[in-house]
Amino acid sequence: GNYMVKSPDRERYGTQLAVVMEKAGDKKVFFSSLVNKLNTKGKDDSRVLVVTEKNIYKLDGKTFKIHKTPVPLADVTGFGISSGEDQAVVVHLSTDTDLIVTLRGEATAVELVSLV
């Protein structure tokens, strides 16, 4: 689900996301959630993960501005899901470093994978 619409910051999130989605030609959000993204140095960064009909967006967890460029869904080659309770997901990509996130809040790894 689009869990960020339940967030206290939903207005700021919505405003920032609308600009980003318009540039990329996306129209509908299928999934959004706060996540901890594992960066290339092995540290967690607070992000908002957004899945639309065409792309995966990584937004800054505080400003909601896009972090790097959107990842086209066509670049997703597979997934790995943690067997533990941490809701960790590895999104395998054909063109870049894999995306490793731990979902926060109500979102579940199975839900994210089933939508992509």
Backbone as a ProteinNet text record, in pm:
[ID]
protein_1_A
[PRIMARY]
GNYMVKSPDRERYGTQLAVVMEKAGDKKVFFSSLVNKLNTKGKDDSRVLVVTEKNIYKLDGKTFKIHKTPVPLADVTGFGISSGEDQAVVVHLSTDTDLIVTLRGEATAVELVSLV
[TERTIARY]
79.9	0	84.6	18.9	82.1	85.2	173.9	176.2	214.8	283.2	325.7	207.7	93.7	-22.4	-79.5	-38.7	-82.1	15.9	127.4	233.3	195.4	244.5	221.9	282.7	381.8	447.5	388.4	266.8	209.9	199.9	175	162.5	296.5	402	534.9	579.5	554.6	587.5	514.5	384	302.8	347.5	381.6	426.2	556	652.8	782.4	767.7	688.8	673.4	602.8	505.4	431.5	524.9	619.6	715.1	802.1	852.7	940.4	865.9	745	667.5	629.7	597.2	560.8	677.5	798.3	917	938.7	911.4	935.9	815.5	701.5	582.9	503.2	525.5	449.4	320.2	217.2	86.3	34	72.5	11.9	117.3	98.5	184.4	120.6	195.2	146.5	195	310.3	369.1	457.1	451	545.1	560.3	683.4	710.2	843.3	853	982.8	1067	1194.4	1286.3	1421.3	1499.6	1642	1711.7	1784.9	1856.8	2002.3	2055.3	2194.7	2278	2366	2445.9	2571.2	2649.7	2766.7	2875.8	2866.2	2963.4	2913.6	2797.9	2745	2666.9	2629.8	2552.6	2408.5	2316.2	2174.9	2147.5	2075.7	2028.2	1876.8	1816	1670.4	1620.1	1532.4	1476.8	1327.9	1261.2	1124.6	1133.4	1086.4	1085.1	947	943.2	816.5	820.1	714.9	702.6	582.8	606.9	500.1	485.6	407.4	388.9	513.6	609.7	728.6	860.4	864.1	991.5	986.8	1108.1	1127.2	1204	1150.4	1214.5	1269.1	1384.2	1439.6	1440.2	1358.6	1350.9	1421.7	1479	1539.7	1433.4	1466.6	1370.9	1322.2	1391.1	1350.2	1295.7	1364.4	1323.9	1229.4	1226.3	1145.9	1190.7	1311.3	1364.9	1424.9	1420.6	1468.8	1617.1	1654.9	1794.2	1840.8	1929.9	1978	1862.8	1873.1	1771.2	1675.2	1553.9	1460.8	1518.3	1480.9	1521.9	1404.5	1419.7	1309.9	1277.5	1149.4	1108.9	1166.7	1191	1248.7	1388.2	1456.4	1590.6	1589.7	1473	1462.7	1469.3	1566	1583	1538.1	1516.5	1473	1477.2	1444.7	1437.6	1496	1539.7	1574.1	1502.3	1444.2	1370.6	1429.9	1451.3	1504.3	1406.2	1458.9	1372.2	1340.5	1406	1382.9	1267.1	1252.2	1143.8	1180.4	1298.4	1345.9	1286.9	1210.7	1148.5	1253	1366.8	1472.1	1444.7	1471.7	1450.2	1572.4	1619.4	1722.8	1654.6	1662.1	1607.6	1726.9	1732.1	1842.2	1817.5	1921.6	1910.2	2010.8	1973.2	2061.2	2168	2143.5	2231.8	2308.7	2281.9	2339.7	2364.7	2414.2	2427.7	2288.5	2274.3	2144.1	2097.7	1967.5	1906.2	1870.4	1925.4	1900.6	1830.3	1708.2	1628.9	1567.4	1543	1465.9	1341.8	1225.4	1100.3	1070.6	1011.1	973.3	822.9	763.3	619.5	538.3	423.4	327.2	361.8	447.7	477	544.9	518.5	580.9	658.8	763	847.8	768.3	680.9	600.5	513.3	455.8	372.5	453.9	571.8	657.6	692.1	736.4	777.1	659.7	543.2	426.6	381.7	410	367.9	461.3	586	684.9	692.9
-118.7	0	125.7	234.5	366.3	418.6	362.3	390.8	534.9	601.3	738.8	837	800.2	890.1	893.6	798.7	797.1	872.4	914.2	978.4	1121.1	1168.2	1308.8	1405.3	1359.2	1443.1	1423.3	1371.4	1333.9	1451	1572.6	1685.8	1719	1725.7	1754.2	1641.2	1517.6	1400.5	1407.8	1433.3	1438.5	1546.5	1663.3	1775.6	1740.9	1688.5	1653.3	1539.5	1439.1	1323.4	1359.7	1447.8	1487.7	1546.4	1627.3	1689.3	1581.6	1490.2	1383.9	1292.3	1253.3	1162.1	1225.9	1353.6	1422	1421.7	1446.4	1446.1	1310.5	1203.3	1067.7	1009.6	1079.3	1031.1	926.8	918	823.9	888	804.7	856.9	798.7	673.9	607.2	546.9	566.4	505.8	374.4	264.3	133.5	98.7	155.2	123.3	238.5	273	368.9	337.3	348.5	318.9	380.3	413.9	447	321	333.8	220.2	265.3	169	191.5	128.8	211	161.7	141.6	25	-3.1	61.8	155.6	223	142	190.3	115.4	105.3	186.1	179.9	92.1	27.3	-62.2	6.6	131.4	206.5	221	235.9	257.6	405.3	434	568.6	566.2	668.1	678.5	724.3	645.6	676.6	645.2	696.1	656.2	583	459.7	379.8	392.2	429.3	447.8	363.8	283.6	202.8	255.2	289.3	335.9	235.2	270.4	177.3	161.6	255.7	249.7	243.6	297.7	318.9	286.8	272.3	270.3	397.4	473.8	597.2	579	640.4	649	797	833.7	972.4	987.2	1104.5	1132.1	1118.9	1057.9	1031.3	1154.2	1267.6	1389.8	1496.8	1517.4	1623.9	1574.3	1442.3	1377.2	1414.7	1468.1	1496.2	1367.4	1354.1	1230.6	1213.8	1091.2	1056.6	976	1033.4	975.7	970.4	884.3	879.1	762.9	769.3	657	529.6	416.1	286.7	232	217.1	160.6	17.8	-14.4	-150.3	-255	-215.6	-308.9	-354.6	-278.1	-313.9	-413.5	-440.8	-534.4	-677	-754.6	-892.3	-996.7	-956.2	-1051.8	-991.7	-1075.4	-1030.6	-1135.3	-1087.4	-1174.1	-1119.1	-1207.4	-1164.2	-1233	-1156.4	-1211.3	-1311.2	-1416.5	-1513.8	-1471.2	-1365.9	-1315.9	-1217.9	-1156.3	-1061.6	-918.9	-899.4	-763.8	-700.1	-773.4	-723.1	-667.8	-734.2	-692.6	-747.9	-664.1	-701.1	-659.4	-748.8	-715.1	-711.4	-597	-583.7	-597.2	-707.1	-731.6	-651.6	-578.4	-490.6	-531.1	-513.5	-550.1	-445.1	-321.5	-213	-144.2	-174.7	-96.9	-189.8	-131.8	-205.7	-243.9	-363.6	-406	-310.9	-297.9	-211.2	-296.8	-262.8	-339.1	-248.7	-287.9	-206.1	-291.6	-228.4	-287.5	-201.6	-261.1	-186.5	-147.3	-29.4	18.4	40.6	31.4	55.2	-66.6	-42.1	-148.2	-229.3	-177.5	-242.7	-377.3	-471.6	-602.7	-632	-713.1	-748.6	-820.9	-909.6	-986	-891.7	-791.7	-696	-621.7	-574.4	-502.6	-590.3	-711.5	-802.6	-837.7	-857.8	-896.2	-783.1	-659.8	-546.9	-520.9	-560.3	-536.4	-660.4
0	0	0	-12.9	-14.2	129.4	211.9	354.9	387.7	298	326.1	330.5	272.6	281	421.9	507.1	646.8	736.9	680.9	756.9	796.7	910.6	947.8	845.6	769.5	668.3	529	521	391.3	292.4	341.5	248.1	183.5	264.6	209.3	117.2	158.7	76.9	-57.3	-53.1	-174.9	-270.5	-216.4	-300.1	-371.3	-297.5	-357.7	-458.8	-424.1	-511.2	-641.8	-635.6	-756.3	-861	-819	-911.7	-976.9	-895.7	-944.7	-1041.8	-1004.7	-1089.6	-1222	-1219.1	-1343.3	-1441.6	-1390.7	-1477.3	-1542.9	-1470	-1521.2	-1594.9	-1591.3	-1660.5	-1583.5	-1452.8	-1370.6	-1322.8	-1304	-1264.2	-1132.3	-1098.2	-982.9	-890.9	-760	-659.8	-614.6	-629.2	-585.4	-445.3	-408.6	-278.7	-235.2	-107.3	-49.4	98.4	146.9	287.2	328.5	455.8	511.7	513.6	479.1	479.6	533.1	574.4	597.3	478.4	402	284.8	322.6	292.1	318.3	208.6	246.8	144.8	112.6	18.3	-28	78.1	184.1	293.7	408.5	389.8	490.9	601.7	581.3	681.9	635	731.6	699.9	674.2	565.8	535.2	538.9	600.3	604.2	468.1	409	277.1	276.1	173.9	143	9.9	7.7	-114.6	-176.6	-305	-375.9	-503	-524.2	-646.1	-724.2	-850.8	-940.1	-1053.9	-1153.6	-1265.2	-1352.5	-1342.1	-1426.3	-1350.7	-1228	-1159.5	-1011.2	-955.6	-811	-777.2	-683.4	-639.3	-498.8	-474.1	-339.3	-303	-204.6	-160.8	-27	-3.7	125.7	234.7	345.5	451.9	526.4	512	582.2	487.2	374.4	282	172.9	151	46.9	-94.2	-107.6	-241.1	-295.5	-427.4	-489.3	-462	-432.6	-408.9	-528.3	-605.1	-730.5	-832.2	-931.2	-1036.4	-1011	-1067.6	-1051.7	-1115.1	-1059.6	-1114.4	-1194.8	-1326.1	-1405.8	-1361.6	-1354.3	-1315	-1409.4	-1533.3	-1631.1	-1589.9	-1503.9	-1458.4	-1342.6	-1285	-1173.5	-1228.2	-1176.8	-1225.1	-1123.3	-999.2	-898.3	-759.4	-659.4	-521	-427.8	-313.9	-202.4	-80.7	0.1	118.7	240.2	344.5	469.2	528.4	587.6	653.8	797.1	844.1	979.5	985.8	1101	1122.6	1082.4	1025.6	997.5	871.7	791.4	668.1	569.9	562.3	469.6	330.4	229.1	89.7	8.5	-76.5	-174.5	-310.2	-377	-512	-606.4	-681.4	-774.6	-902.2	-943.3	-1060.4	-1167.3	-1293.6	-1404.3	-1431.8	-1391.3	-1434.8	-1324	-1200	-1091.1	-973	-866.1	-741.9	-693	-641.7	-588.5	-479.4	-466.7	-367.4	-246	-129.9	-7.2	92.5	132	223.9	334.1	446	554.3	570.2	552.4	560.3	704.2	721.2	853.6	856.4	973.3	986	947.3	883.9	852.8	727.9	643.3	515.7	537	445.2	452.9	324.9	339.7	226.6	118.5	158.9	62.6	-20.7	43.2	-28.7	-133.9	-97.5	-191.1	-311	-286.2	-392.9	-484.3	-426.1	-507.2	-599.7	-565	-648.3	-764.3	-749.2	-855.2	-939.9
[MASK]
++++++++++++++++++++++++++++++++++++++++++++++++++++++++++++++++++++++++++++++++++++++++++++++++++++++++++++++++++++

